[in-house]
Amino acid sequence: MSLGDGVLLGVAALLPVAFLALTCFVKISMVLTLLRSAFGTPEAPSSLILLGISLVLSAVVMAPVLH
């Protein structure tokens, strides 16, 4: 393994951490989870669907930052 491969592996390992720390994904996900609990349906929209909605909403909210 060369030094370039190690650097690439390190960047790939830190990318999810940067995504969670630098975007509003976690906040939107928590709000949707609390909203699901407030409705009294702990499994009505599955967690995977809530995470997908959170990902799309995060992309919409963070779009002006990229431009």
PDB file of N, CA, C and O in Angstrom, chain B, residues numbered from 101:
ATOM      1  N   MET B 101       0.858  -1.168   0.000  1.00  0.00           N
ATOM      2  CA  MET B 101       0.000   0.000   0.000  1.00  0.00           C
ATOM      3  C   MET B 101       0.906   1.234   0.000  1.00  0.00           C
ATOM      4  O   MET B 101       1.796   1.369   0.839  1.00  0.00           O
ATOM      5  N   SER B 102       0.666   2.103  -0.931  1.00  0.00           N
ATOM      6  CA  SER B 102       1.472   3.312  -1.029  1.00  0.00           C
ATOM      7  C   SER B 102       0.897   4.418  -0.153  1.00  0.00           C
ATOM      8  O   SER B 102      -0.189   4.276   0.408  1.00  0.00           O
ATOM      9  N   LEU B 103       1.623   5.506  -0.043  1.00  0.00           N
ATOM     10  CA  LEU B 103       1.190   6.630   0.766  1.00  0.00           C
ATOM     11  C   LEU B 103      -0.089   7.258   0.204  1.00  0.00           C
ATOM     12  O   LEU B 103      -0.961   7.670   0.969  1.00  0.00           O
ATOM     13  N   GLY B 104      -0.206   7.333  -1.114  1.00  0.00           N
ATOM     14  CA  GLY B 104      -1.407   7.886  -1.743  1.00  0.00           C
ATOM     15  C   GLY B 104      -2.641   7.067  -1.433  1.00  0.00           C
ATOM     16  O   GLY B 104      -3.721   7.618  -1.220  1.00  0.00           O
ATOM     17  N   ASP B 105      -2.486   5.751  -1.407  1.00  0.00           N
ATOM     18  CA  ASP B 105      -3.618   4.888  -1.064  1.00  0.00           C
ATOM     19  C   ASP B 105      -4.046   5.099   0.381  1.00  0.00           C
ATOM     20  O   ASP B 105      -5.239   5.091   0.684  1.00  0.00           O
ATOM     21  N   GLY B 106      -3.079   5.287   1.274  1.00  0.00           N
ATOM     22  CA  GLY B 106      -3.400   5.524   2.676  1.00  0.00           C
ATOM     23  C   GLY B 106      -4.125   6.840   2.877  1.00  0.00           C
ATOM     24  O   GLY B 106      -5.062   6.926   3.671  1.00  0.00           O
ATOM     25  N   VAL B 107      -3.693   7.860   2.160  1.00  0.00           N
ATOM     26  CA  VAL B 107      -4.361   9.168   2.253  1.00  0.00           C
ATOM     27  C   VAL B 107      -5.781   9.070   1.707  1.00  0.00           C
ATOM     28  O   VAL B 107      -6.715   9.607   2.302  1.00  0.00           O
ATOM     29  N   LEU B 108      -5.944   8.389   0.581  1.00  0.00           N
ATOM     30  CA  LEU B 108      -7.274   8.217  -0.004  1.00  0.00           C
ATOM     31  C   LEU B 108      -8.190   7.449   0.939  1.00  0.00           C
ATOM     32  O   LEU B 108      -9.363   7.793   1.081  1.00  0.00           O
ATOM     33  N   LEU B 109      -7.670   6.422   1.578  1.00  0.00           N
ATOM     34  CA  LEU B 109      -8.457   5.648   2.536  1.00  0.00           C
ATOM     35  C   LEU B 109      -8.833   6.497   3.748  1.00  0.00           C
ATOM     36  O   LEU B 109      -9.951   6.395   4.253  1.00  0.00           O
ATOM     37  N   GLY B 110      -7.915   7.325   4.212  1.00  0.00           N
ATOM     38  CA  GLY B 110      -8.204   8.210   5.343  1.00  0.00           C
ATOM     39  C   GLY B 110      -9.281   9.228   5.023  1.00  0.00           C
ATOM     40  O   GLY B 110     -10.163   9.484   5.842  1.00  0.00           O
ATOM     41  N   VAL B 111      -9.213   9.809   3.834  1.00  0.00           N
ATOM     42  CA  VAL B 111     -10.231  10.778   3.414  1.00  0.00           C
ATOM     43  C   VAL B 111     -11.591  10.092   3.275  1.00  0.00           C
ATOM     44  O   VAL B 111     -12.615  10.647   3.672  1.00  0.00           O
ATOM     45  N   ALA B 112     -11.593   8.904   2.721  1.00  0.00           N
ATOM     46  CA  ALA B 112     -12.848   8.162   2.561  1.00  0.00           C
ATOM     47  C   ALA B 112     -13.443   7.795   3.919  1.00  0.00           C
ATOM     48  O   ALA B 112     -14.664   7.734   4.060  1.00  0.00           O
ATOM     49  N   ALA B 113     -12.594   7.552   4.918  1.00  0.00           N
ATOM     50  CA  ALA B 113     -13.091   7.206   6.240  1.00  0.00           C
ATOM     51  C   ALA B 113     -13.662   8.421   6.963  1.00  0.00           C
ATOM     52  O   ALA B 113     -14.594   8.280   7.756  1.00  0.00           O
ATOM     53  N   LEU B 114     -13.126   9.603   6.707  1.00  0.00           N
ATOM     54  CA  LEU B 114     -13.584  10.815   7.389  1.00  0.00           C
ATOM     55  C   LEU B 114     -14.733  11.517   6.682  1.00  0.00           C
ATOM     56  O   LEU B 114     -15.335  12.428   7.250  1.00  0.00           O
ATOM     57  N   LEU B 115     -15.045  11.122   5.478  1.00  0.00           N
ATOM     58  CA  LEU B 115     -16.108  11.768   4.725  1.00  0.00           C
ATOM     59  C   LEU B 115     -17.478  11.663   5.400  1.00  0.00           C
ATOM     60  O   LEU B 115     -18.176  12.675   5.462  1.00  0.00           O
ATOM     61  N   PRO B 116     -17.906  10.503   5.910  1.00  0.00           N
ATOM     62  CA  PRO B 116     -19.206  10.458   6.595  1.00  0.00           C
ATOM     63  C   PRO B 116     -19.253  11.330   7.853  1.00  0.00           C
ATOM     64  O   PRO B 116     -20.289  11.918   8.164  1.00  0.00           O
ATOM     65  N   VAL B 117     -18.142  11.411   8.566  1.00  0.00           N
ATOM     66  CA  VAL B 117     -18.094  12.256   9.761  1.00  0.00           C
ATOM     67  C   VAL B 117     -18.274  13.722   9.373  1.00  0.00           C
ATOM     68  O   VAL B 117     -19.001  14.461  10.038  1.00  0.00           O
ATOM     69  N   ALA B 118     -17.615  14.135   8.303  1.00  0.00           N
ATOM     70  CA  ALA B 118     -17.747  15.513   7.838  1.00  0.00           C
ATOM     71  C   ALA B 118     -19.173  15.793   7.373  1.00  0.00           C
ATOM     72  O   ALA B 118     -19.700  16.881   7.605  1.00  0.00           O
ATOM     73  N   PHE B 119     -19.794  14.820   6.722  1.00  0.00           N
ATOM     74  CA  PHE B 119     -21.178  14.992   6.268  1.00  0.00           C
ATOM     75  C   PHE B 119     -22.108  15.216   7.450  1.00  0.00           C
ATOM     76  O   PHE B 119     -22.978  16.086   7.402  1.00  0.00           O
ATOM     77  N   LEU B 120     -21.931  14.437   8.509  1.00  0.00           N
ATOM     78  CA  LEU B 120     -22.802  14.562   9.672  1.00  0.00           C
ATOM     79  C   LEU B 120     -22.519  15.835  10.460  1.00  0.00           C
ATOM     80  O   LEU B 120     -23.435  16.430  11.025  1.00  0.00           O
ATOM     81  N   ALA B 121     -21.265  16.253  10.501  1.00  0.00           N
ATOM     82  CA  ALA B 121     -20.904  17.415  11.314  1.00  0.00           C
ATOM     83  C   ALA B 121     -21.183  18.732  10.603  1.00  0.00           C
ATOM     84  O   ALA B 121     -21.480  19.726  11.266  1.00  0.00           O
ATOM     85  N   LEU B 122     -21.100  18.771   9.296  1.00  0.00           N
ATOM     86  CA  LEU B 122     -21.175  20.030   8.568  1.00  0.00           C
ATOM     87  C   LEU B 122     -22.519  20.294   7.901  1.00  0.00           C
ATOM     88  O   LEU B 122     -22.687  21.335   7.264  1.00  0.00           O
ATOM     89  N   THR B 123     -23.461  19.401   8.025  1.00  0.00           N
ATOM     90  CA  THR B 123     -24.768  19.614   7.416  1.00  0.00           C
ATOM     91  C   THR B 123     -25.858  19.555   8.480  1.00  0.00           C
ATOM     92  O   THR B 123     -25.579  19.264   9.643  1.00  0.00           O
ATOM     93  N   CYS B 124     -27.072  19.826   8.092  1.00  0.00           N
ATOM     94  CA  CYS B 124     -28.204  19.805   9.015  1.00  0.00           C
ATOM     95  C   CYS B 124     -28.894  18.436   9.017  1.00  0.00           C
ATOM     96  O   CYS B 124     -30.017  18.310   9.506  1.00  0.00           O
ATOM     97  N   PHE B 125     -28.237  17.427   8.480  1.00  0.00           N
ATOM     98  CA  PHE B 125     -28.831  16.098   8.349  1.00  0.00           C
ATOM     99  C   PHE B 125     -29.286  15.539   9.692  1.00  0.00           C
ATOM    100  O   PHE B 125     -30.401  15.031   9.805  1.00  0.00           O
ATOM    101  N   VAL B 126     -28.437  15.628  10.705  1.00  0.00           N
ATOM    102  CA  VAL B 126     -28.763  15.049  12.012  1.00  0.00           C
ATOM    103  C   VAL B 126     -29.958  15.766  12.632  1.00  0.00           C
ATOM    104  O   VAL B 126     -30.833  15.122  13.211  1.00  0.00           O
ATOM    105  N   LYS B 127     -30.001  17.081  12.518  1.00  0.00           N
ATOM    106  CA  LYS B 127     -31.107  17.844  13.104  1.00  0.00           C
ATOM    107  C   LYS B 127     -32.429  17.506  12.425  1.00  0.00           C
ATOM    108  O   LYS B 127     -33.439  17.306  13.100  1.00  0.00           O
ATOM    109  N   ILE B 128     -32.430  17.442  11.112  1.00  0.00           N
ATOM    110  CA  ILE B 128     -33.664  17.103  10.390  1.00  0.00           C
ATOM    111  C   ILE B 128     -34.101  15.681  10.724  1.00  0.00           C
ATOM    112  O   ILE B 128     -35.290  15.414  10.898  1.00  0.00           O
ATOM    113  N   SER B 129     -33.145  14.783  10.812  1.00  0.00           N
ATOM    114  CA  SER B 129     -33.454  13.392  11.145  1.00  0.00           C
ATOM    115  C   SER B 129     -34.069  13.282  12.539  1.00  0.00           C
ATOM    116  O   SER B 129     -35.031  12.539  12.735  1.00  0.00           O
ATOM    117  N   MET B 130     -33.526  14.009  13.495  1.00  0.00           N
ATOM    118  CA  MET B 130     -34.073  13.968  14.855  1.00  0.00           C
ATOM    119  C   MET B 130     -35.478  14.565  14.918  1.00  0.00           C
ATOM    120  O   MET B 130     -36.346  14.042  15.616  1.00  0.00           O
ATOM    121  N   VAL B 131     -35.701  15.657  14.190  1.00  0.00           N
ATOM    122  CA  VAL B 131     -37.036  16.271  14.179  1.00  0.00           C
ATOM    123  C   VAL B 131     -38.057  15.311  13.575  1.00  0.00           C
ATOM    124  O   VAL B 131     -39.163  15.178  14.098  1.00  0.00           O
ATOM    125  N   LEU B 132     -37.705  14.652  12.499  1.00  0.00           N
ATOM    126  CA  LEU B 132     -38.639  13.700  11.883  1.00  0.00           C
ATOM    127  C   LEU B 132     -38.902  12.502  12.789  1.00  0.00           C
ATOM    128  O   LEU B 132     -40.021  11.990  12.835  1.00  0.00           O
ATOM    129  N   THR B 133     -37.878  12.055  13.509  1.00  0.00           N
ATOM    130  CA  THR B 133     -38.062  10.942  14.438  1.00  0.00           C
ATOM    131  C   THR B 133     -38.969  11.348  15.596  1.00  0.00           C
ATOM    132  O   THR B 133     -39.843  10.583  16.003  1.00  0.00           O
ATOM    133  N   LEU B 134     -38.761  12.557  16.127  1.00  0.00           N
ATOM    134  CA  LEU B 134     -39.634  13.037  17.202  1.00  0.00           C
ATOM    135  C   LEU B 134     -41.060  13.251  16.711  1.00  0.00           C
ATOM    136  O   LEU B 134     -42.016  13.000  17.445  1.00  0.00           O
ATOM    137  N   LEU B 135     -41.203  13.708  15.490  1.00  0.00           N
ATOM    138  CA  LEU B 135     -42.536  13.893  14.910  1.00  0.00           C
ATOM    139  C   LEU B 135     -43.254  12.557  14.751  1.00  0.00           C
ATOM    140  O   LEU B 135     -44.455  12.453  15.000  1.00  0.00           O
ATOM    141  N   ARG B 136     -42.505  11.538  14.334  1.00  0.00           N
ATOM    142  CA  ARG B 136     -43.092  10.196  14.216  1.00  0.00           C
ATOM    143  C   ARG B 136     -43.556   9.695  15.579  1.00  0.00           C
ATOM    144  O   ARG B 136     -44.622   9.089  15.689  1.00  0.00           O
ATOM    145  N   SER B 137     -42.762   9.944  16.617  1.00  0.00           N
ATOM    146  CA  SER B 137     -43.147   9.526  17.965  1.00  0.00           C
ATOM    147  C   SER B 137     -44.339  10.330  18.476  1.00  0.00           C
ATOM    148  O   SER B 137     -45.188   9.800  19.193  1.00  0.00           O
ATOM    149  N   ALA B 138     -44.401  11.604  18.108  1.00  0.00           N
ATOM    150  CA  ALA B 138     -45.524  12.441  18.550  1.00  0.00           C
ATOM    151  C   ALA B 138     -46.835  11.975  17.941  1.00  0.00           C
ATOM    152  O   ALA B 138     -47.887  12.096  18.568  1.00  0.00           O
ATOM    153  N   PHE B 139     -46.785  11.453  16.746  1.00  0.00           N
ATOM    154  CA  PHE B 139     -47.993  10.926  16.116  1.00  0.00           C
ATOM    155  C   PHE B 139     -48.404   9.588  16.710  1.00  0.00           C
ATOM    156  O   PHE B 139     -49.515   9.117  16.467  1.00  0.00           O
ATOM    157  N   GLY B 140     -47.518   8.971  17.489  1.00  0.00           N
ATOM    158  CA  GLY B 140     -47.833   7.697  18.124  1.00  0.00           C
ATOM    159  C   GLY B 140     -47.688   6.511  17.191  1.00  0.00           C
ATOM    160  O   GLY B 140     -48.262   5.452  17.443  1.00  0.00           O
ATOM    161  N   THR B 141     -46.938   6.672  16.132  1.00  0.00           N
ATOM    162  CA  THR B 141     -46.713   5.561  15.199  1.00  0.00           C
ATOM    163  C   THR B 141     -45.216   5.279  15.136  1.00  0.00           C
ATOM    164  O   THR B 141     -44.515   5.823  14.284  1.00  0.00           O
ATOM    165  N   PRO B 142     -44.724   4.429  16.036  1.00  0.00           N
ATOM    166  CA  PRO B 142     -43.279   4.208  16.097  1.00  0.00           C
ATOM    167  C   PRO B 142     -42.689   3.504  14.876  1.00  0.00           C
ATOM    168  O   PRO B 142     -41.475   3.540  14.672  1.00  0.00           O
ATOM    169  N   GLU B 143     -43.525   2.869  14.066  1.00  0.00           N
ATOM    170  CA  GLU B 143     -42.992   2.146  12.914  1.00  0.00           C
ATOM    171  C   GLU B 143     -43.720   2.439  11.617  1.00  0.00           C
ATOM    172  O   GLU B 143     -43.493   1.753  10.620  1.00  0.00           O
ATOM    173  N   ALA B 144     -44.596   3.448  11.602  1.00  0.00           N
ATOM    174  CA  ALA B 144     -45.394   3.700  10.400  1.00  0.00           C
ATOM    175  C   ALA B 144     -44.527   4.088   9.207  1.00  0.00           C
ATOM    176  O   ALA B 144     -44.512   3.339   8.229  1.00  0.00           O
ATOM    177  N   PRO B 145     -43.803   5.211   9.222  1.00  0.00           N
ATOM    178  CA  PRO B 145     -42.772   5.334   8.201  1.00  0.00           C
ATOM    179  C   PRO B 145     -41.498   4.723   8.781  1.00  0.00           C
ATOM    180  O   PRO B 145     -41.062   5.102   9.868  1.00  0.00           O
ATOM    181  N   SER B 146     -40.921   3.804   8.074  1.00  0.00           N
ATOM    182  CA  SER B 146     -39.731   3.129   8.596  1.00  0.00           C
ATOM    183  C   SER B 146     -38.571   4.105   8.741  1.00  0.00           C
ATOM    184  O   SER B 146     -38.582   5.200   8.179  1.00  0.00           O
ATOM    185  N   SER B 147     -37.588   3.689   9.495  1.00  0.00           N
ATOM    186  CA  SER B 147     -36.421   4.539   9.726  1.00  0.00           C
ATOM    187  C   SER B 147     -35.676   4.812   8.418  1.00  0.00           C
ATOM    188  O   SER B 147     -35.120   5.894   8.234  1.00  0.00           O
ATOM    189  N   LEU B 148     -35.666   3.858   7.534  1.00  0.00           N
ATOM    190  CA  LEU B 148     -35.004   4.048   6.246  1.00  0.00           C
ATOM    191  C   LEU B 148     -35.680   5.144   5.431  1.00  0.00           C
ATOM    192  O   LEU B 148     -35.004   5.940   4.780  1.00  0.00           O
ATOM    193  N   ILE B 149     -36.996   5.188   5.464  1.00  0.00           N
ATOM    194  CA  ILE B 149     -37.725   6.240   4.751  1.00  0.00           C
ATOM    195  C   ILE B 149     -37.457   7.595   5.385  1.00  0.00           C
ATOM    196  O   ILE B 149     -37.267   8.585   4.678  1.00  0.00           O
ATOM    197  N   LEU B 150     -37.438   7.648   6.722  1.00  0.00           N
ATOM    198  CA  LEU B 150     -37.141   8.911   7.398  1.00  0.00           C
ATOM    199  C   LEU B 150     -35.728   9.396   7.077  1.00  0.00           C
ATOM    200  O   LEU B 150     -35.515  10.595   6.898  1.00  0.00           O
ATOM    201  N   LEU B 151     -34.772   8.492   7.003  1.00  0.00           N
ATOM    202  CA  LEU B 151     -33.408   8.887   6.658  1.00  0.00           C
ATOM    203  C   LEU B 151     -33.333   9.376   5.219  1.00  0.00           C
ATOM    204  O   LEU B 151     -32.593  10.315   4.927  1.00  0.00           O
ATOM    205  N   GLY B 152     -34.077   8.762   4.326  1.00  0.00           N
ATOM    206  CA  GLY B 152     -34.113   9.229   2.941  1.00  0.00           C
ATOM    207  C   GLY B 152     -34.712  10.614   2.816  1.00  0.00           C
ATOM    208  O   GLY B 152     -34.201  11.454   2.076  1.00  0.00           O
ATOM    209  N   ILE B 153     -35.799  10.856   3.540  1.00  0.00           N
ATOM    210  CA  ILE B 153     -36.412  12.188   3.536  1.00  0.00           C
ATOM    211  C   ILE B 153     -35.443  13.207   4.132  1.00  0.00           C
ATOM    212  O   ILE B 153     -35.336  14.328   3.634  1.00  0.00           O
ATOM    213  N   SER B 154     -34.741  12.821   5.194  1.00  0.00           N
ATOM    214  CA  SER B 154     -33.758  13.716   5.813  1.00  0.00           C
ATOM    215  C   SER B 154     -32.629  14.045   4.855  1.00  0.00           C
ATOM    216  O   SER B 154     -32.155  15.180   4.812  1.00  0.00           O
ATOM    217  N   LEU B 155     -32.202  13.063   4.094  1.00  0.00           N
ATOM    218  CA  LEU B 155     -31.122  13.287   3.125  1.00  0.00           C
ATOM    219  C   LEU B 155     -31.557  14.247   2.028  1.00  0.00           C
ATOM    220  O   LEU B 155     -30.797  15.136   1.644  1.00  0.00           O
ATOM    221  N   VAL B 156     -32.769  14.077   1.523  1.00  0.00           N
ATOM    222  CA  VAL B 156     -33.275  14.969   0.472  1.00  0.00           C
ATOM    223  C   VAL B 156     -33.464  16.381   1.014  1.00  0.00           C
ATOM    224  O   VAL B 156     -33.082  17.350   0.358  1.00  0.00           O
ATOM    225  N   LEU B 157     -34.048  16.507   2.204  1.00  0.00           N
ATOM    226  CA  LEU B 157     -34.248  17.826   2.792  1.00  0.00           C
ATOM    227  C   LEU B 157     -32.914  18.509   3.097  1.00  0.00           C
ATOM    228  O   LEU B 157     -32.790  19.723   2.941  1.00  0.00           O
ATOM    229  N   SER B 158     -31.928  17.740   3.526  1.00  0.00           N
ATOM    230  CA  SER B 158     -30.597  18.316   3.769  1.00  0.00           C
ATOM    231  C   SER B 158     -29.988  18.833   2.480  1.00  0.00           C
ATOM    232  O   SER B 158     -29.358  19.890   2.473  1.00  0.00           O
ATOM    233  N   ALA B 159     -30.167  18.106   1.397  1.00  0.00           N
ATOM    234  CA  ALA B 159     -29.638  18.562   0.107  1.00  0.00           C
ATOM    235  C   ALA B 159     -30.326  19.845  -0.346  1.00  0.00           C
ATOM    236  O   ALA B 159     -29.683  20.737  -0.899  1.00  0.00           O
ATOM    237  N   VAL B 160     -31.626  19.935  -0.113  1.00  0.00           N
ATOM    238  CA  VAL B 160     -32.366  21.140  -0.506  1.00  0.00           C
ATOM    239  C   VAL B 160     -31.929  22.338   0.341  1.00  0.00           C
ATOM    240  O   VAL B 160     -31.724  23.434  -0.181  1.00  0.00           O
ATOM    241  N   VAL B 161     -31.790  22.121   1.640  1.00  0.00           N
ATOM    242  CA  VAL B 161     -31.415  23.198   2.546  1.00  0.00           C
ATOM    243  C   VAL B 161     -29.970  23.659   2.293  1.00  0.00           C
ATOM    244  O   VAL B 161     -29.673  24.851   2.367  1.00  0.00           O
ATOM    245  N   MET B 162     -29.084  22.712   1.995  1.00  0.00           N
ATOM    246  CA  MET B 162     -27.671  23.067   1.825  1.00  0.00           C
ATOM    247  C   MET B 162     -27.328  23.494   0.398  1.00  0.00           C
ATOM    248  O   MET B 162     -26.185  23.870   0.139  1.00  0.00           O
ATOM    249  N   ALA B 163     -28.270  23.449  -0.522  1.00  0.00           N
ATOM    250  CA  ALA B 163     -27.993  23.814  -1.918  1.00  0.00           C
ATOM    251  C   ALA B 163     -27.467  25.237  -2.081  1.00  0.00           C
ATOM    252  O   ALA B 163     -26.543  25.440  -2.869  1.00  0.00           O
ATOM    253  N   PRO B 164     -28.005  26.228  -1.379  1.00  0.00           N
ATOM    254  CA  PRO B 164     -27.451  27.583  -1.545  1.00  0.00           C
ATOM    255  C   PRO B 164     -25.993  27.710  -1.091  1.00  0.00           C
ATOM    256  O   PRO B 164     -25.277  28.596  -1.557  1.00  0.00           O
ATOM    257  N   VAL B 165     -25.558  26.848  -0.204  1.00  0.00           N
ATOM    258  CA  VAL B 165     -24.170  26.889   0.268  1.00  0.00           C
ATOM    259  C   VAL B 165     -23.218  26.506  -0.863  1.00  0.00           C
ATOM    260  O   VAL B 165     -22.113  27.041  -0.952  1.00  0.00           O
ATOM    261  N   LEU B 166     -23.636  25.592  -1.717  1.00  0.00           N
ATOM    262  CA  LEU B 166     -22.768  25.133  -2.811  1.00  0.00           C
ATOM    263  C   LEU B 166     -22.665  26.139  -3.942  1.00  0.00           C
ATOM    264  O   LEU B 166     -21.711  26.097  -4.719  1.00  0.00           O
ATOM    265  N   HIS B 167     -23.629  27.042  -4.046  1.00  0.00           N
ATOM    266  CA  HIS B 167     -23.617  28.007  -5.146  1.00  0.00           C
ATOM    267  C   HIS B 167     -23.032  29.323  -4.749  1.00  0.00           C
ATOM    268  O   HIS B 167     -22.954  30.237  -5.570  1.00  0.00           O
TER     269      HIS B 167
END
